[in-house]
């Protein structure tokens, strides 16, 4: 009994020194509770209970034996039990400023406390609530939450704009065959719409009174020996045939034979595909009537619709990869040749023209394609993984590891994105260790710390 009395007397002295009396704390009621560490120190020397706790685990303590209202004894807590049940050792070289709610609620306590579920309040030490916005985590919490960091480093970011489009013909590679004088179609070659033709290949035979008259005049001129100024007059007659769009091969045949043919062979002006055939044997063709339309499809255009928000990143000459939906797994390469200076008011897109080589004529007009436009820079830029950036819409930030479990928030300005990385234009330097995993948990801890600080300051005001 003397030993117990000695312990009680020592505890009472500590209570008096701490503020005069021990007040129990339950729920949100606060008082001048004596820290249990003082009772532990007093009881270790005498191997006696350091305090007594409510048998239901409630936040009710007593320095002396006590009973609950229903007659049950409080449970004695010894120094060994306290140390074994403590979540972690209390550092002796640092001062605890306050205890915060373990569930993140805006509730603090000046003394050790448990919440309604029996969880211990978490101590906050001096130096852990700096005004620079940094957050300090214990090694155990860093390991449990999976916090990982990675240094900011130069990297080539491949940024792509993906947009749909269609294949169109190169308008510079389309030829129309029509007559410049009244003519009759005597015969049509075995050529139909979709047929491939070569330059100089005969398409039809034409009889035209105007062409026959010009041809007779030209032949007479070049075969006459007594006419003065034959050379100049002959050039004029030949030019008349050229003005009537007579093929060069037909004019050369006249010069070689020295005779005027009844019909003239009209040939294809270029290699390509027959897109349109309107010529019919025996028909009368008026000047301007389109008899054939031939297009060279060895080079085609991909007309891509790019969203308005991406126009600032486009430039002529950027490489493009095009995939045709009709040829899965095959890629066609080209470059941006024209960005049309107009935005569609309904779709808010602008048209971009891409030139593509089509050696095997696989790409057909109006075929659907998908384009990947590479807008990234070929030079390395400072970059971090996209997971490192916390983006609120108006602010972008990252957490930089400062060592010893401390993490500092840093505002950054972003650039291009691609391949899972994002360019950092301002806010970081090469080698800065940036948190890339579980940074949202650190952000939550930072917001909680700010809320608790504001709550504590508000509570400290009179």
Secondary structure, 3 states (H helix, E strand, C coil): CHHHHHHHHHHHHHHHHHCCCCCCCCCCCCCCCCCHHHHHHHHHCCCCCCEEECCCCCCCEECCCCECCCCCECEEECHHHHHHHCCCCCCCCCCEEEEECCCCCCCEECCCCECCCCCECEEEECCCCCCCCCEECCHHHHHHHCCEEEECEEECCCCEEEEEEEEEECHHHEEEEECCCCEEEEEECCCCCCCEECCCCEEEEEECHHHHHHHHHHHHHHHCCCCCCHHHHHHHHHHHHHHCCCCHHHHHHHHHHCCCCCCEEEECCCCEEEEEECCCCCCEECCCCEEEEEECCCEEEEEEEEEHHHHHHCCCCCEEEEEECCCCCCCEEEEEEEEEEEECCCCCEEEEEEEEECCCCCCCCCCEEEEEEECCCCCCEEEEEHHHCEECCCCEEEEEEEECCEEEEEECEEEEEECCEEEEEECCCCCCEEEEECHHHHHHHHHHHHHHHHHHHHHHCC
